Amino acid sequence: MTLPDGSDDRLPSAQAYGAFFGSLSLESLSGLRTLCHPDVIFKDPFNETQGVEAFIKVMAHGLSDLHEPRFHITDVAVGGEACYLRWVMTFRRSPRGAPWELAGVSEVHFDGNGKVTRHIDHWDAAGQLYERLPMLGTLISWVRRRLTVSI
């Protein structure tokens, strides 16, 4: 919502939400109950859930499967309908494995009380994840080459 002075009251909510994800851990996940509407919708390339408990379950599953997961929020923007958090996620697939990096944007919608009603993650699962996996990566790389236009 735009205020009379031209500012937007969603920016502090978006910044607080970004700060929460910047320090996300299994221990801090319960904080989503405070930040989100009870019926929050979460969507990413693998999941689509409704409800804060389902959102917590999805995040707990992801954090449990990775080593040293960390979100680095690189930018926060307020648009006409949503706020956008640009991020880079770093992690290791095993304790001594090579570091991985995924980049994406979270589209976040807030209600009038500053609670998150929708959190939609946009990132390239094929290019950033699947192509790095044995066998599947070879197939995706082949498809990508077939569809790429040479200029």
N, C-alpha and C positions, 0 to 999 in steps of 0.2 A: 504494500500500500504506500503510495506517495504521500508524504506529509506536506503541510502548507509551505514549509521552507524548501521544498524540492527534494528533501532527503527521503530515504526509503527505510521504513522500520524493520525490514527483513534482513538488512545487512548484519546487524549485531547477532541475530539468530543464526545466520549462515556462518558467520565467523566462529561463533561458539560451537556449532556443529562440526565445522572443519577442525577446530582445536581438539574436540573430542576424538575424531578419527585420527588425528595426528599422534595421539597417545593411546590408541586402541590396544587392548589386551583382553585375554580371557577374564581377568579380574575386573576390568572396567565395563564389560558388556552390559551389566545391569543398569548403567547410566542411560541406555536407550529408553528405558521405561520413563525416565524424566523428560527426555528430549523429544520423544515421539508420541503422536496420537495413538491411543490403544488399537486403532484399526489401520495403522500405517501400512501402505503398500510398498513392498520392496521388489525390485526386479533387476536382474543382471543377466549375462548371457546363459547362465545355467539354472536360475531359480526365478520363480515368481510366487510371492507369498503375500498374505494379508494378516495383519496382527503383529503387535510388538513381540510377542513370545516366539512366533515363527521367525521373525527377523533376527532375534537373538540366537535362535537355534542355527540358522543359516550361517551367521557370522562365527559362532562358536565352532561349527564344523570346519569352516575354512581356516580359522586360526589354529585349530588343533592339528590339522594336517600339514602345516607349514612350520619351518624353523625360522626364527627371527623375522616374522612378518612385521612390516612397518609401512604406514601410509605417510607420505610427505605431501602435504597440501601446498601446491605451488601458486594457486590463484583462486580468488573468490569473486564472483560477479553476480549482480542482481539484474535479472531481465524482467520483461513485462509480466510473465506468468510464473517464473521459477527463479531459483538461485542456482548457481553452477559452481561446483568445486572441482578445479582441475587438480589431479593428483598423480603421483608416481608411487606404486607399491613395490617394495623390495622384499625379497624373501629367499630362503634356501629350501630346496626340496628334501634335503637330508642335512644332518648336522654339519657335515664337512663338504657338502656340495657347493657347486659354483653359485654365486648370487644370480638371481633372476630379477628382472625389472618389467613391470607392466605399467603403462600409462593410460589414463582414462579421465572421464569427466562424470561426476555425479550430478544429475538433475534433481534438485530438492525443492519440494513444494511445502509451504508452511500454512497453517491455519491462522486465524486472527489472534490466537494466543501464543504464537511463536512455536507451536509444536509441528514436527515433521509429519505430513500426511502422505507424501510419496517420496521415495528415494529410488531413482532409476539410474543404474550404472551403465555408461556407454564406454565400451572399449573393444578393441579388435582381438577377439579370442583366437581366431584363425592365425593371424599374423604374429601375435605376441606369445601364444601358448602352443597351439596345436602344431605349428610348423617346427617347433623345437623338440617334438616327441618322435622317437624312432618309428619308422614305417608310416605312421600317419602324417608326419612332416613331409616325407617324400611325396606322398599322394597330393597333399595340399599345395606343395611347391609346384608340382606338375600342373595342377589345375590352374594355379595362379599364372604360370607361364603361358598356358593356352589362352587365357582370357585377357592377358595384357596386350595393349595396343602399342606397337613400336612407332615412335614418331621421329 
